[in-house]
Amino acid sequence: MNRSGQHERFTPRLWRYELPGGWVVLAGRNDQDNDHLSLKMAKANDYWFHVKGLPGSHVVLQVPAGQEPDNGTIKAAAAVAAWHSRKRESKQVAVSCTRGRYVTKPRGAKPGTVEIRKDKVLKVRPAIPEEQ
């Protein structure tokens, strides 16, 4: 809260990528951005990604109502999560993937810390989409 008792509006600084087919992928730049993206912006049906077992950006593939991405789109979003981690130079990176509804914050946890359920692990090569 600020001095007048008002909650300050937090505006996250996110990386934004567009995948073929118009799919949008968002990635947090720091722990506060990751929290906001994962817990406030991600919808229940969006896909959520994070490199397995290491610090890195939280990444969300936005899924418009009534649509479902194909495997190539999901892997491309996972590759963005791998890119925004310390494993950027690796050939293959394990990335956890789940739906937004399965991402929660443990009580009292520090910013950027979440718990996930029902995740699948994808092995991908780190990459970001080419600029159009």
C-alpha positions in Angstrom: 0.0 0.0 0.0 1.1 3.5 -0.6 1.0 6.3 2.0 -2.7 7.2 1.3 -3.8 3.6 2.0 -4.4 2.8 -1.6 -3.1 -0.4 -3.1 -0.5 0.4 -5.8 -1.2 -1.1 -9.1 1.6 -3.5 -10.1 2.4 -3.6 -13.8 4.6 -6.6 -14.6 7.3 -6.2 -17.2 6.9 -9.3 -19.4 8.5 -10.7 -22.5 5.8 -11.3 -25.2 6.2 -13.7 -28.1 3.8 -14.6 -30.9 3.9 -18.1 -32.2 2.6 -19.3 -35.6 -1.2 -19.3 -35.6 -1.4 -16.2 -33.5 -0.7 -17.9 -30.1 0.7 -15.5 -27.5 3.4 -16.5 -25.0 4.3 -14.4 -22.0 7.4 -14.7 -19.8 8.2 -13.0 -16.5 11.4 -11.0 -16.1 11.7 -11.3 -12.3 10.1 -13.0 -9.2 7.4 -10.3 -8.9 6.6 -10.5 -12.6 6.5 -14.3 -12.4 4.0 -14.1 -9.4 1.7 -11.7 -11.2 1.8 -13.7 -14.5 1.2 -17.1 -12.9 -1.3 -16.1 -10.2 -3.2 -13.1 -11.5 -2.9 -13.1 -15.3 -2.9 -16.8 -16.2 -6.4 -18.2 -16.8 -7.4 -21.7 -15.7 -7.1 -23.1 -19.2 -3.8 -21.4 -20.1 -0.7 -23.5 -20.2 2.0 -22.8 -17.7 5.7 -23.7 -18.1 8.9 -23.6 -16.1 12.3 -25.2 -16.5 12.5 -28.2 -14.2 14.5 -27.8 -11.0 16.2 -24.5 -11.7 15.5 -20.8 -11.4 13.9 -19.3 -14.5 11.0 -17.4 -16.0 7.4 -18.5 -15.5 5.9 -18.8 -19.0 2.2 -18.7 -19.9 0.7 -19.8 -23.3 -2.6 -17.9 -23.5 -5.4 -20.2 -24.7 -8.5 -18.3 -26.0 -11.8 -19.8 -25.0 -12.9 -22.8 -27.1 -9.4 -23.3 -28.6 -6.7 -25.8 -27.9 -3.1 -25.6 -29.1 -1.4 -28.4 -31.0 1.7 -30.2 -29.7 4.0 -28.0 -31.8 2.6 -24.9 -30.2 2.9 -26.3 -26.7 6.5 -27.4 -27.4 7.3 -23.9 -28.8 6.1 -22.3 -25.6 8.1 -24.8 -23.5 11.2 -23.8 -25.6 10.6 -20.2 -24.5 10.7 -21.3 -20.8 13.9 -23.2 -21.5 15.4 -20.1 -23.2 14.6 -17.9 -20.2 16.7 -20.1 -17.8 20.3 -20.9 -17.1 20.0 -23.8 -19.5 19.7 -21.6 -22.6 22.9 -23.1 -24.1 21.8 -26.7 -23.6 20.7 -29.0 -26.4 17.7 -30.5 -24.4 16.0 -29.1 -21.4 13.3 -30.6 -19.1 10.4 -28.2 -18.8 7.4 -28.7 -16.5 4.0 -28.0 -18.2 0.6 -27.8 -16.5 -2.6 -25.8 -16.8 -3.0 -22.4 -15.0 -5.6 -23.9 -12.7 -2.9 -26.2 -11.2 -0.5 -23.4 -10.2 -0.8 -22.2 -6.6 1.2 -20.2 -4.2 2.1 -21.8 -0.8 1.1 -19.6 2.1 4.0 -17.3 3.1 6.2 -18.3 0.2 8.5 -15.7 -1.3 7.8 -14.1 -4.7 8.3 -16.3 -7.6 7.6 -19.5 -5.6 4.7 -21.6 -6.7 3.5 -25.2 -6.4 2.2 -27.1 -9.4 0.2 -30.2 -9.8 -0.6 -32.5 -12.7 2.5 -31.4 -14.7 4.0 -33.2 -17.7 7.7 -32.8 -18.4 8.7 -31.9 -22.0 12.2 -32.2 -23.4 12.8 -29.3 -25.7 15.6 -27.3 -27.3 15.7 -23.7 -25.9 14.4 -21.2 -28.4 12.4 -18.0 -28.9 10.3 -17.4 -31.9 11.9 -15.6 -34.8 10.9 -12.0 -35.3 8.3 -11.6 -38.0 
